[in-house]
């Protein structure tokens, strides 16, 4: 039986990179699923659902995102002011003109898990209505190792005497087959049924 331990990545060993996605002509739902996957880190082989494994995502040209069907008129965003009769309704078409960033943020937020980690992951999403963004330095920088350890630990050298196999003091047991075990075991009495004697 293998005694190998499951590899678990620590938070200090996680490397983050930056992704720039152009939303021009892309469908809102398809774009949001891709962004949510990058934020969670599902594209990495070391993905763990309880850690912040994801990368930073920059979405540009948010106002040029595309929706299918009649969603520009039919899809409604609701919010409440907190006062009586304060329910506000905003169609998707109006929201794209006023707050194109908010459309993508709400769409991605709905595709993340409902927990504290998702609220933290949403901070790594940067959405801009136009083609420009102020993160050129981060995008062009190469992600380096985050681990504090720079040199590998030296392994202890084992001497030649310790490496040689030692003779065993006890003799190994011979395995008995099923037939030998059946002969050595006493015969069992048949069980009685729960019925009454006639």
Buried (B, 14 or more C-beta within 10 A) or exposed (E): EEEEEEEEEEEEEBEBEBBBBBBEEBEBBEBBBBBBBBBBBEEBEEBEEEBBBBBBBBBBBBBBBEBEEEBBEEBEBEEEEEEEEEEEEBBBBBBBEEBBBBBBBEBBBEBBEEEEBBEEBBEBBBBBBEEEBEEEEBEEEEEEEEEEEEEEEEEEEEEEEEEEEEEEEEEEEEEEEEEEEEEEEEEEEEEEEEEEEE
